[in-house]
Amino acid sequence: MFDIISDANLAALAGLVGGVMLGLAARLGRFCTLGAIEDMLYAGSTVRMRMWGIAIGTALIGSFTLIATGLLVPAEAVYLRFAWVPWASVAGGLVFGYGMALAGNCGFGALARLGGGDLRGLLVVLVMGLSAYVALSGPLARLRVALFPERALAPGEDLPGLAHLAERLTGVSAPLIGIALGAVLIAVTLASPEMRNRKALRQALWGAVAGLAVVSGWAATQWIAATGFEPVPVESHTFSAPLGDSIIYLMTSSGGALNFGVGSVAGVLLGAFIGSSIRRHFRWEACEDPRELRRQLAGAALMGLGAVVAFGCSIGQGLSAFSVLYYGAPVTFLAIFAGAALGLRHLISGFAPAE
């Protein structure tokens, strides 16, 4: 690629740039999965959930524009290279969502909190990264594969994407379907009266930034894979296994290389630090309640396991996989929502019967 930078390091740099965008969206735009769910269920506000609509719509338009112009080959995108396992999306999503409620944020949210000085985020990141590797290649890997077997697609096999399915059924091109769906989603999201004020529109803009971060990941890794000499996966942002990758890199960097995920993790930390400094919100915090600490550690462990089973976290499935309309993305996203709702109810009412 270049004499002074390897393909893997170039991918890490691309991850860093997109990660900074996501970190800024989290700290300046309050882009947060659990926060959006809490606001919707308990505060009567859908603004932050509509930020997700803007982010997904932007990611759809951008990703399918890349596909239409040949800058992204869908068959090489990581989420479209494997057959969908429906029960993995449901089970993994539920476990991840429940763990997210216990921990108080997802892996991405923990990185954003850590970038603002909250050391509780560090504990969540460390435990989630370790837990993800336990399920990915550690003691639970064989059990995971037995319960949720993965299968790479055979050459010429139909891609597990909703737009590509619609193309086979209707003859309308997949890029046109994806772009149109993204535009409709943005239009519907912005149509709400809640979005007709300056603050909500600013948050919508940060949702679009999060979507563009995902698009930048696809574009960069596809270009590197197509023009470089090293095997670089075509991927975008997710925060489950990359947390473990980052821990391993910090311990063994002299014998290993950077990758997109490690760069993405570092980028979110940097972006969150910049954003919290701009807002003057940076301050050191720690957990003072042992029960809270126990709850957060348990939630982080559940998130790591759930994300590996579901093939992605709230960002990985909710944005990156959604941007190429992978079959499992909406199912996993709904399962995460349901798991988080159950976890929040447990925390708030202890499963007390509704009156």
Protein Blocks (a to p, Z undefined) as FASTA:
>chain_A
ZZkbcfklmmmmmmmmmmmmmmmmmmmnopafklmmmmmmmnopaklmmmmmmmmmmmmm
mmmmmmmnopacfklpmklmcccdfklmmmmmmmmmmmmmmnopafklmmmmmmnopakl
mmmmmmmmmmmmmmmmmmklmmmmmmmccddddehiacfbfklmmmmmnopafklmmmmm
mmmmmmmmmmpmklmcfklmmmmmmmmmmmmmmmmmmmmmmmmmmmmmbdcdddddddfk
lmmmmmmmmmmmmmcccdfklmmmmmmmmmmmmmmmmnopaccdddfbfklmmmmmmmmm
mmmmmmmmnopafklmmmmmmmnopaklmmmmmmmmmmmmmmmmmmmnoopacZZ
